Amino acid sequence: MRKLLCGAVLMLAVAGCGGNDASNRGLPQGAEPVELDPADFTLEIDNPYWPMRPGSEWV
């Protein structure tokens, strides 16, 4: 049982050490500039888990 637990902890530790995986490629790092296209944004807020009424602000 103890070997199984140690093996599981070791596997989790090794899995967490992945540095440059595919999900981070193309994302800006540090002070790299970001180019945003205003056409990618909308004024419609339709998140059912966080409904906001017109005029609401999140600061």
Backbone torsions as a table, in degrees:
resi	resn	phi	psi	omega
1	MET	NA	-41.7	-178.5
2	ARG	-66.5	-38.5	177.9
3	LYS	-64.2	-39.0	179.0
4	LEU	-63.5	-43.7	179.9
5	LEU	-65.1	-44.3	178.9
6	CYS	-63.5	-39.5	178.4
7	GLY	-64.1	-41.7	179.3
8	ALA	-64.5	-42.2	179.3
9	VAL	-64.8	-42.1	178.9
10	LEU	-63.1	-42.2	179.6
11	MET	-64.0	-40.7	178.3
12	LEU	-65.7	-39.7	179.8
13	ALA	-65.0	-43.3	179.9
14	VAL	-67.3	-39.4	179.8
15	ALA	-64.7	-32.7	-179.9
16	GLY	-77.7	-8.5	-177.8
17	CYS	-89.2	-0.3	180.0
18	GLY	-62.0	124.2	-174.1
19	GLY	-93.3	-60.1	-170.3
20	ASN	-117.0	74.1	-177.5
21	ASP	-85.3	172.5	-174.5
22	ALA	-64.3	-26.3	-177.3
23	SER	-70.4	-20.3	-179.5
24	ASN	-96.6	-5.1	-178.4
25	ARG	-68.2	134.9	178.3
26	GLY	89.4	-10.2	177.3
27	LEU	-86.5	141.5	179.0
28	PRO	-66.1	145.6	179.9
29	GLN	-119.4	136.4	175.6
30	GLY	61.4	-123.2	-176.3
31	ALA	-95.6	15.8	178.5
32	GLU	-63.0	140.0	-179.4
33	PRO	-68.3	150.9	179.3
34	VAL	-118.1	130.8	176.3
35	GLU	-105.9	118.6	-179.5
36	LEU	-111.0	139.4	177.5
37	ASP	-102.1	117.0	-179.5
38	PRO	-56.8	-24.5	179.7
39	ALA	-68.8	-16.0	179.2
40	ASP	-81.3	-5.5	-176.4
41	PHE	-110.7	161.4	-179.4
42	THR	-141.4	160.4	175.3
43	LEU	-90.5	-9.6	-178.9
44	GLU	-81.0	121.2	177.3
45	ILE	-106.7	112.0	-175.1
46	ASP	-127.4	31.8	177.9
47	ASN	-79.5	114.0	-177.7
48	PRO	-67.5	-18.7	-179.6
49	TYR	-88.6	-12.4	178.5
50	TRP	-145.2	70.0	-179.3
51	PRO	-69.8	136.2	177.7
52	MET	-123.6	137.0	177.6
53	ARG	-82.8	155.5	176.0
54	PRO	-55.1	132.9	-178.8
55	GLY	94.4	-10.3	179.0
56	SER	-70.4	148.4	178.3
57	GLU	-130.4	147.9	172.7
58	TRP	-123.5	116.1	-175.9
59	VAL	-112.4	NA	NA
